[in-house]
Amino acid sequence: MAKRRIIILGGLAVLALAAGTVAVRTAGFAPKDIADGSDIRLAAAPPYDLDAAVAHLSAAAQIRTISHQDPAENEIAEWDRLHGWLAKTYPAMHRAMTRTILPNRTLIYHWPGSDPAAKPIIVMAHQDVVPVTEGTEGDWKYPPFAGTIAENAVWGRGTVDDKGSLIGLFEALEALAVQGFKPKRGIYLVSGHDEEAGGSGAVAAATKLKADGVRALFTLDEGSVVLRDTPVINGPAILIGVAEKGYATLKVTANAPGGHSSMPPPETGVTTLARAVLAITEKPFPIEMRGPGAAMIDALAAHKGGTTKMAVANQWLLGSLVKREVAGSPSSAAAFHTTIAPTMLQGSPKENVLPQSASALINYRIAPWNSSADVMARAKAAVGDAPVDLSWVKPPNEPSRVSSSSSPGWKYVVAAARADAPDAVVSPYLVVAATDSRSMEPISDDVYRFMPMHFTLKETAMIHGTNEHMTIDSFRRMIDYYARLIATSAG
């Protein structure tokens, strides 16, 4: 009896200690190393004609700078048309900045600063857009390349991704030039010609800038937004991409004798391939609470409070619950592990012929704590001694490094965003897709991915989809944001 009492008392003591630890950790929990930019004194955005700016976005959306997977299908004259239109539409900016057009049609603009010792800034937005899926043109409310202004928005392919940013930057720089702005810190605008098809233009631009001795304080490109209905808090958050996942496509090939389908062997190349693909996908990378995704959860949970804050603050006890929650949907889980997505299959050229070679492509988006070597090793372990070959379709893009969320560059980016969304939570974010900005890492202290549009989760579905459109309100916010950011960080 005494022994049982001792056990019960010991258990109660452990529970009391655990409860006390939970309470203390919850009370003192706060996200680490996330500056709010409150020490930055913002410059005001200069005046400009919003109606004219909207008309300019409409005109840009009508220029068909469509990047096809096969570059031979691109209409290069459309890029030249865009360049001529930009020069004509933004004369003050073109007088203030030098323009370099690379042979591939990527643009580099430079506005020299008065202080040669000050690191310049780089702002980015790409020129190209994705095609409209053949046969879906009729699903659009307005023709996808008409640049229609209706319902308080500009409609058309690329109005959000990424001509909205491109024209917003040009409008901001033009307004600053007209006002007589004289930067102390140099300004570079880099506009890749093929972000939607690999980003070779940004690579070429970075190579040139590096050769010119450029070392930037920060780079800003597309990648995230102000999300109005952010999960966890169900409210607005300024989500600034501090990193992006790597990109790799694995080819799995099963070779076989082939033959006539009327006399199949016990296992064909197709079944061998199917087993291999299933083996790989059935060994997913684990959910891990680390990196920018974990930093985002910390920031959102600290704001949310209650049991959410308690769970995130006490992952030593409740970590499995937190992992289960973030793994609840593909969109949230993607920030916490390397993803595996079989996308393409190829086999016999005819239905009654056994293929001599069957292959599958598996696309990976690699988390910052993994590498392409980890991906290959995991795939090889999964297939074991199966008679398949594994190879990369092309050299993988490794994950980007993680930029600071407390550096001077971060503070400028955040301060300019908070001016437009003062009540929003500020959080780092992991961009799960790819941007041109990754190419600027060798020449930039920090690289950030953020567009100041206010979106809901539902509205993000139109990017690369049907009925893409930029609201006039979002476009106004973008111009003001870029003008404030440039004037403050370079002024």
Residue pairs with C-beta under 8 A, 6 or more apart in sequence:
18 317
21 314
22 310
22 313
22 314
22 317
25 313
25 314
26 309
26 310
26 313
26 314
29 298
29 301
29 302
29 309
29 312
29 313
30 302
31 295
31 298
31 299
31 302
31 427
32 295
32 298
33 404
33 405
33 406
34 295
34 299
34 405
34 406
34 426
34 427
34 428
35 405
35 406
35 407
35 410
35 411
35 414
36 414
36 418
36 426
37 410
37 411
37 412
37 413
37 414
37 415
37 416
37 417
37 418
37 426
38 415
38 418
39 411
40 411
40 412
40 414
40 415
40 488
41 488
42 415
42 416
42 419
42 484
42 488
43 484
43 487
43 488
43 491
44 484
44 487
45 172
45 175
45 479
45 480
45 483
45 484
45 487
46 175
46 176
46 178
46 179
46 181
46 483
46 487
47 175
47 179
48 171
48 174
48 175
48 479
48 483
50 472
50 476
50 479
53 167
53 171
53 475
53 476
53 479
54 149
54 154
54 472
54 475
55 149
56 89
56 167
56 170
56 171
57 147
57 154
57 159
57 163
57 164
57 167
57 470
57 475
58 147
58 148
58 149
58 154
58 156
59 85
59 89
59 147
60 82
60 85
60 147
60 158
60 163
60 166
60 167
61 145
61 146
61 147
61 154
61 155
61 156
61 157
61 158
61 159
61 163
62 145
62 146
62 147
62 156
63 78
63 81
63 82
63 85
64 75
64 78
64 129
64 145
65 78
65 79
65 82
65 127
65 128
65 129
65 158
65 193
66 74
66 75
66 78
66 128
66 129
66 130
66 131
66 157
67 74
67 128
67 129
67 130
67 131
67 193
67 194
67 195
67 196
67 197
68 74
68 131
68 197
69 197
71 194
71 197
76 105
79 105
79 127
79 193
80 105
82 127
83 101
83 105
83 107
86 94
86 170
87 94
87 99
89 170
90 170
90 171
90 173
90 174
92 174
92 177
92 178
93 109
93 170
93 173
93 174
93 177
95 177
96 111
96 173
96 177
97 109
97 110
97 111
97 173
97 177
97 187
97 189
98 109
98 110
99 107
99 108
99 109
100 107
100 108
100 109
100 110
100 208
101 107
102 108
102 193
102 201
102 204
102 205
102 208
104 193
104 194
104 200
104 201
104 204
105 127
105 193
105 201
106 190
106 191
106 192
106 193
106 194
106 201
106 202
106 204
106 205
107 127
107 189
107 190
107 191
107 193
108 188
108 189
108 190
108 191
108 205
108 208
108 209
109 173
109 187
109 188
109 189
109 190
109 191
110 186
110 187
110 188
111 173
111 183
111 186
111 187
111 188
111 490
112 183
112 186
113 120
113 183
113 184
113 185
113 186
113 187
113 490
114 182
114 183
114 184
115 184
115 185
118 184
118 185
118 186
118 217
119 185
119 215
119 216
119 217
119 445
120 185
120 186
120 187
120 188
120 214
120 216
120 217
120 490
121 185
121 186
121 187
121 188
121 216
121 217
121 218
121 219
121 220
121 409
121 486
121 489
121 490
122 188
122 189
122 190
122 209
122 216
122 218
122 219
122 220
122 440
122 443
122 444
123 169
123 187
123 188
123 189
123 190
123 219
123 220
123 221
123 482
123 485
123 486
124 189
124 190
124 191
124 192
124 202
124 219
124 220
124 221
124 222
124 436
124 437
124 440
125 162
125 163
125 165
125 166
125 168
125 169
125 189
125 191
125 221
125 222
126 162
126 166
126 191
126 192
126 193
126 194
126 195
126 196
126 201
126 202
126 222
126 436
127 163
127 166
127 191
127 192
127 193
128 192
128 193
128 194
128 195
128 196
128 197
129 157
129 158
129 161
129 162
129 163
129 196
130 157
130 161
130 196
130 464
131 157
132 140
132 144
132 145
132 157
136 466
137 143
137 144
139 466
139 467
140 155
140 466
140 467
141 150
141 155
141 467
142 148
142 150
142 155
142 156
143 156
144 155
144 156
144 157
144 468
145 156
145 157
146 155
146 156
147 154
147 155
147 156
147 159
148 154
148 155
148 156
149 155
152 471
152 472
152 473
153 159
153 469
153 470
153 471
153 472
154 469
154 470
154 472
154 475
155 467
155 468
155 469
156 468
156 469
157 468
158 164
158 468
159 468
159 469
159 470
160 453
160 462
160 463
160 468
160 469
160 470
161 222
161 463
161 464
161 468
162 195
162 222
164 451
164 453
164 470
164 474
164 475
164 478
165 222
165 451
165 478
166 191
168 475
168 478
168 479
168 481
168 482
169 189
169 482
171 479
171 482
172 479
172 480
172 482
172 483
172 486
173 187
173 189
173 482
173 486
175 479
175 483
176 483
176 486
176 487
181 487
181 491
183 486
183 490
183 491
184 490
184 491
185 217
185 489
185 490
185 491
186 490
187 486
187 490
188 209
188 214
188 216
190 202
190 205
190 209
190 436
190 440
192 199
192 201
192 202
192 205
192 436
193 201
194 200
194 201
195 201
195 202
195 435
195 436
199 434
199 435
199 436
199 438
199 439
201 436
202 436
202 437
202 438
202 439
202 440
203 439
205 439
206 439
206 440
206 442
206 443
209 440
209 443
210 442
210 443
214 443
215 443
215 444
215 445
216 440
216 443
216 444
216 445
217 408
217 409
217 444
217 445
217 446
217 489
218 403
218 407
218 408
218 409
218 410
218 412
218 413
218 444
218 445
218 446
218 447
218 448
218 489
219 437
219 440
219 444
219 446
219 447
219 448
220 413
220 437
220 448
220 449
220 450
220 485
221 435
221 436
221 437
221 440
221 447
221 448
221 449
222 435
222 437
222 449
222 450
222 451
223 241
223 244
223 429
223 431
223 433
223 435
223 437
223 448
223 449
223 450
223 451
224 239
224 240
224 241
224 429
224 431
224 449
224 450
224 451
225 239
225 450
225 451
225 452
225 453
225 454
225 455
225 460
226 236
226 237
226 238
226 239
226 417
226 420
226 421
226 424
226 452
226 453
226 454
226 455
227 236
227 237
227 239
227 455
227 456
227 457
228 235
228 236
228 454
228 455
228 456
229 235
229 456
229 457
230 236
230 237
230 239
230 300
230 425
231 300
231 332
231 457
232 297
232 300
232 301
232 304
232 308
233 300
233 303
233 304
233 425
235 424
235 425
236 421
236 423
236 424
236 425
236 454
237 299
237 300
237 424
237 425
237 426
237 427
238 414
238 417
238 418
238 421
238 424
238 425
238 426
238 427
238 450
239 296
239 427
239 428
239 429
239 450
240 405
240 410
240 413
240 414
240 417
240 426
240 427
240 428
240 429
240 448
240 449
240 450
241 292
241 428
241 429
241 430
241 431
241 435
241 448
241 449
241 450
242 292
242 295
242 402
242 403
242 404
242 405
242 410
242 428
242 429
242 430
242 446
242 448
242 449
243 291
243 292
243 368
243 399
243 400
243 401
243 402
243 403
243 430
243 431
244 399
244 400
244 430
244 431
244 432
244 433
244 434
244 435
244 437
244 438
244 449
245 334
245 338
245 365
245 366
245 367
245 368
245 399
245 400
245 430
245 431
245 432
245 433
245 434
246 364
246 365
246 366
246 367
246 370
246 371
246 372
246 396
246 397
246 398
246 399
246 400
247 363
247 364
247 365
247 366
247 396
247 397
247 434
248 363
248 364
248 366
248 372
248 375
248 392
248 396
248 397
249 343
249 361
249 362
249 363
249 364
249 392
249 393
249 394
249 396
250 280
250 361
250 362
250 363
250 364
250 375
250 376
250 379
250 390
250 391
250 392
250 393
251 359
251 360
251 361
251 362
251 389
251 390
251 391
251 392
251 393
252 273
252 276
252 277
252 280
252 359
252 360
252 361
252 362
252 379
252 383
252 388
252 389
252 390
253 273
253 357
253 358
253 359
253 388
253 389
253 390
253 391
254 269
254 270
254 272
254 273
254 276
254 357
254 358
254 359
254 387
254 388
254 389
255 269
255 356
255 357
255 387
255 389
256 265
256 268
256 269
256 272
256 354
256 355
256 356
256 357
256 358
257 265
257 354
257 356
258 269
258 353
258 354
258 355
258 356
259 265
259 353
259 354
260 352
260 353
260 354
261 351
261 352
261 353
261 354
262 352
264 354
268 354
268 355
268 358
269 347
269 354
269 355
269 356
269 357
269 358
270 347
270 348
270 354
270 355
270 358
272 358
272 386
272 387
272 388
273 345
273 347
273 358
273 359
273 360
273 388
275 386
276 360
276 383
276 386
276 388
277 342
277 360
277 362
279 382
279 383
279 384
279 386
280 340
280 362
280 378
280 379
280 382
280 383
281 340
281 342
281 362
282 382
283 378
283 381
283 382
284 337
284 340
285 337
285 338
285 339
285 340
285 367
285 370
285 378
286 337
287 323
287 326
287 327
287 333
287 336
287 337
288 336
288 337
288 367
288 369
289 297
289 315
289 319
289 322
289 323
289 326
289 336
290 336
290 369
291 335
291 336
291 367
291 368
291 369
291 402
291 430
292 335
292 368
292 402
292 428
292 429
292 430
293 326
293 335
293 336
293 430
294 336
295 405
295 427
295 428
296 335
296 427
296 428
296 429
296 430
297 312
297 322
297 326
298 312
299 425
299 426
299 427
299 428
300 425
300 427
301 308
301 309
301 311
301 312
301 313
302 309
302 312
303 425
310 318
311 318
311 321
311 322
311 325
312 322
315 322
323 336
326 332
326 333
326 335
326 336
327 333
327 336
331 457
333 339
334 365
334 432
335 429
335 430
335 432
336 367
337 367
338 364
338 365
338 366
338 367
338 370
338 374
338 375
339 364
339 365
339 432
340 362
340 364
341 362
341 363
341 364
341 365
342 360
342 361
342 362
342 363
343 361
343 362
343 363
344 360
344 361
345 358
345 359
345 360
345 361
346 358
346 359
346 360
347 355
347 358
347 359
348 354
348 355
348 358
349 355
361 393
362 379
364 372
364 375
364 396
365 432
365 433
366 372
366 374
366 375
366 396
366 398
366 399
367 399
367 430
368 399
368 400
368 401
368 402
368 430
369 399
370 399
371 398
371 399
372 392
372 396
372 398
375 396
376 390
376 392
379 390
380 390
383 390
397 434
397 438
400 438
400 441
400 447
401 441
403 409
403 410
403 446
403 447
403 448
404 410
404 446
405 428
407 445
407 446
409 445
409 446
409 448
409 489
410 446
410 448
412 485
412 488
412 489
413 448
413 450
413 485
414 426
415 488
416 452
416 481
416 484
416 485
416 488
417 424
417 426
417 450
417 452
417 481
418 424
418 426
419 481
419 484
420 452
420 477
420 480
420 481
421 454
429 449
431 449
435 449
437 447
437 448
437 449
438 447
440 447
441 447
451 478
452 474
452 477
452 478
452 481
452 482
453 470
453 474
453 477
453 478
454 473
454 474
454 477
455 474
462 468
462 469
